[in-house]
Amino acid sequence: MDKVSSWYGSSWIPTYAQHEAGGWLSQFGLLTWGLLVCCVAALIPVLYRRWKVVSTVECIPGPFAWPLIGNAPQFNVSPRELFKTMVSMCCYEEGLSLFWLPTAPNVFIYKANLVEILLSSSKHIEKAFGYKFTHPWLGLGLLTSGGTKWRSRRKLLTPTFHFKILEDFVEVFNRQSVKLVEKLHQESNGKPFDIFPYISRCALDIICETAMGVTLNAQDDTESKYLQAVSNMASMIQHRAARPWLHPDLLYRILGPYNERDQALKVLHGFTNNAIKFRKQERITMNTSGIETDSVEGKKRKLAFLDLLLEYSESGSQLSDEDIREEVDTFMFEGHDTTTSAINWTLYLLGLHPSIQEKVHEEIDGLFGDSDRPITSDDLVKLKYLESCIKESLRLYPSVPLHSRELKEDLQLDEY
């Protein structure tokens, strides 16, 4: 009996334990190898796509890029220096320039015939990664959206950009421009001053009244919270876009001016939301009472951009309050910022070329003489030389000098 116990106790148990341990190790080994094979299988297409992208773009000329960080250090500069850096990269006769941020390839295209291929395409319309930094403010409106949403929204909003609609707001242009001239006259003491803020406030007043149907009075209130919020948001977006380490939302919360951005967004969205709410209530009141005229001038009320969007939403278009806010915010920012830039550069160039400025004066004097009457839509058509100067200024100094697209499929540009 002792021998049997001993046989079971000393021989069978170790044998069983060894068998179990070996089986477990064997299973663990199989599991490890299985996971390894799965990882390799998953990595192969990723590495292949990466190899394909790198091998495709590496023949494009460009500045030296450091491993892992690419050209990121060159972009960690002030806005003025950033633009100079980008211009300096566009120096190759091929019309293309490759740079890396930090490991993502980016291509500058700056030869007209190559730019035309991209911008005239109906396929390559996806906005690039940098546009996402405007999403907290502008959402996915016409400027920032892509694909199906962009097409449907573009089709919906096209009628609102008709020149005939602008004619209804010439009175606004006149009134705000007269106020601008009065503000500039106060500075005409022979000393230099920065004209940009004056133009910006005027353009913002105009776009606010025409796009939203409300009066901001930025020209009279230079401490306007809305105006400050617009300026701060634009600066923060550019600052973040030029610094790859601030791109992840988590790092931006920790390292970036996150609280300042939130404060600016509260002001911007609060202003637009209040305007939407006010106009909605006003439309309900007008529809109920049957009023269609302006209570002050007794004329048929002009439809602002916001009114047109509200009409679309009431007529069955799928436009929520958030959709409307996205488009109005976009229209407000892009409308005043681009116009401000165009006017400033035009004045700058006219100042550099007195002979051209004199011809502009002669054309205006020939049309108005000594009269101080308001300008009309018909007058604008007759100012051909002034229009040519504005267009030439836009050619030399475009208000939006950089557009970004993210390619979802190959694009052929000459031999590249």
Summary of the structure (lengths in Angstrom):
residues: 416
radius of gyration: 30.9
end to end distance: 88.4
largest distance: 132.4
contacts: 1066
relative contact order: 0.09
helix: 67%
strand: 4%
